[in-house]
Amino acid sequence: MEATKIYFIVFGVLTIVGGIIGYVKAGSVASIIAGAVTGVLLLVGAFLLPEHRAAGLAIALIISLLLAAQFIPKFLRTSRFMPAGIMSVLSVIGIIAAIVAWVKK
């Protein structure tokens, strides 16, 4: 469970940083808001682990699914690794990590 917690902390921080970069480079207010909200929710999910396992994994899984739904189609459409490709990969890893941690009860 510790590795899953660390992954979601890193994923959350990277998501927040990505939102900030999107705002600085493109002036995208949507990027900073979405990055901050999803990043903070990933951090909340991570910090709920392992004491509140079900809630933490549910939050992390839902946010990972939402991010995958946003970034995978964008990556397939644009073929740009930054930010769509990296967020697609991180989201899929997040989905797998949450499911594996859930199954390992």
C-alpha positions in Angstrom: 0.0 0.0 0.0 2.9 2.3 0.6 4.0 2.3 -3.0 0.5 3.1 -4.1 0.4 6.0 -1.7 3.7 7.3 -3.0 2.6 7.0 -6.6 -0.6 9.0 -6.0 1.4 11.7 -4.1 3.8 12.0 -7.1 0.9 11.9 -9.6 -1.0 14.6 -7.6 2.0 16.9 -7.4 2.8 16.4 -11.1 -0.8 17.2 -12.0 -0.7 20.4 -10.0 2.7 21.4 -11.6 1.3 20.6 -15.0 -1.7 22.9 -14.4 0.7 25.7 -13.3 2.8 25.1 -16.4 -0.3 25.2 -18.7 -1.2 28.5 -17.1 2.3 30.1 -17.4 2.9 28.9 -21.0 -0.6 29.3 -22.5 -2.4 31.6 -20.0 -4.9 28.8 -19.6 -7.0 29.4 -16.5 -8.8 26.1 -17.1 -5.4 24.3 -16.9 -4.5 25.7 -13.5 -8.0 25.1 -12.1 -8.3 21.6 -13.4 -4.7 20.8 -12.5 -5.1 22.1 -9.0 -8.5 20.4 -8.3 -7.5 17.0 -9.7 -4.0 17.2 -8.1 -5.4 18.1 -4.7 -8.0 15.3 -5.0 -5.2 12.8 -5.9 -3.2 14.0 -2.8 -6.3 13.6 -0.6 -6.8 10.0 -1.9 -3.1 9.3 -1.2 -3.2 10.7 2.3 -6.3 8.7 3.1 -4.3 5.5 2.5 -3.9 3.1 4.3 -6.2 4.1 7.2 -9.2 4.8 5.0 -8.3 2.5 2.2 -11.6 2.3 0.4 -12.2 6.0 0.3 -8.6 6.8 -0.7 -8.6 4.2 -3.5 -12.0 5.3 -4.7 -11.0 8.9 -5.0 -7.7 8.1 -6.7 -9.4 5.7 -9.1 -12.2 8.1 -10.1 -9.7 11.0 -10.7 -7.4 8.7 -12.7 -10.4 7.6 -14.8 -11.5 11.2 -15.4 -8.0 12.2 -16.4 -7.6 9.2 -18.7 -10.9 10.1 -20.3 -9.7 13.6 -20.9 -6.1 13.0 -22.0 -6.1 9.7 -23.9 -8.4 10.9 -26.7 -6.4 14.2 -26.8 -3.2 12.2 -27.2 -4.6 10.0 -29.9 -5.9 13.1 -31.7 -2.7 15.2 -31.4 0.1 12.7 -30.9 1.8 15.3 -28.6 3.5 13.7 -25.6 3.4 16.9 -23.6 1.0 17.2 -21.8 -1.5 14.7 -23.3 0.9 11.7 -23.6 2.4 11.9 -20.2 -0.9 12.5 -18.5 -2.4 9.5 -20.4 0.4 7.3 -19.1 0.2 8.6 -15.6 -3.6 8.1 -15.6 -3.4 4.6 -16.8 -0.8 3.7 -14.2 -3.0 5.3 -11.6 -6.0 3.2 -12.7 -3.9 0.0 -12.6 -2.3 0.9 -9.2 -5.7 1.6 -7.7 -7.2 -1.7 -9.0 -4.2 -3.7 -7.9 -4.3 -2.2 -4.4 -8.0 -2.8 -4.2 -7.7 -6.4 -5.2 -4.8 -7.0 -2.8 -7.0 -6.3 0.3 
